[in-house]
Amino acid sequence: GAAGFALGEMYERGMGVAKDLEAAQHWYEAGAKLHDPLSEFRAGSLMTKDQQDLRGLKKAAHLLRASETAGYVPAMHAIGVLLAKHPELAQSPAESTLLLEKAAEAGRWQSSMVLGILARDGMGMPVDTETAYYHFRVAALQGGESAARLLATDLHALSQKLGPTRAGAKDAEASAWYQKHQIALQFLYPKAGQISGFPAYALTMPDENTHTGRLLPAPM
């Protein structure tokens, strides 16, 4: 399965071979058939490029769910976004929000931002200015300077609606949440307690330009 992912990535990025998205999709799907979560994620992600192909989107949702079930955090975000755009593919009305919250708790600032957008625009939920401001503030804390710049306009506009007291309360709430969720994770192992001789529950996101991540110990 991992070999399918590696070949798919080579063809998708043109690494040592001519760039060929069809070949990339073929190898990602080959890896997905062997239950490789990265292959499932990439195969599903490529299928979401055409938002008008409902059949392809259904298959993409299946692949992304499989990757998410294996604990791959980027897949949690991707399936959450897909279901927000296409609620008809969701298994329950709350599925998109729950997956995005799970990804946000694993350090995915983009998931916090999408949660803010959903609350701001009333997508799948009533418009909620306080909740939108809170999620945008969390995203800015998680994503650092670049995320803060991206969200500055929304944060300013929403803070004006809330007023200094309510905005300040949400700032404090977001800071308290962030103190408990500062580590960005790439994998969350769903059955860590069953991994004999491998006491880890998560793999952190790799540092820039590296292909390794720190293992976090499982509670004993």
C-alpha positions, 0 to 999 in steps of 0.5 A: 500500500505504501508503495502505491502511495509513493508511486502516486506521489511521483506521478502527481508531482512529476518526481523522476517521471513525467507528471501524469494525474491519471497515473497518479490516481491509478497508483493511489487507488492501488494503494487504497485497495491495500488499505493504505490511509495516505493512498486513500486520502490522496485518491479521494482528494483528487476525486474532489477536484470535479465538484459536479461529479456526484458519483466521483464525490461519493467514492471520494467520501468513501475513501476519505472516510477510510483514511479518517477512520485509520486516524489520518488527520488531513483526511478528517479535515478533507471529509469534513469540508466535503460534507459541508459542501455536499451534506447529501453525502453525510451519514448524519447532519452533524458528521461534518462538524464533528469531523472538523472539530476532531481535526481542529483538536488535532491541531489543524487550524484550517479546520478551525477556520472552516468551523468559523465560516460555517457559523458565520454564514449559517451553513448547516447551522444557525448564524452564530457570531460568537461561535464564528469569532471563537473558531476564527480566534482559535485558528489564528492561534493555531496557524500563527502569523499567516493564519492571523493575517488571513483572518484579520478582516473577519476577526475585526468585523465580528469583534465589532458586532460582539463588543469588547466584553463579549469578544474578550470573553471569547478571546480568553476561551480560545486561549484556554482551549489552545493551551490544551491543544498546541501540538499539531498531529498527523496521525491519531491511532484509533486503537492505541491501547491494542498496539502491543509493544508500540506505546504511542497514540499519535504522530506529530506533524513533521517539521518543515523539510523532514519526513519524520514526526515525533511519537506521543505516548499512549496513556497507560 
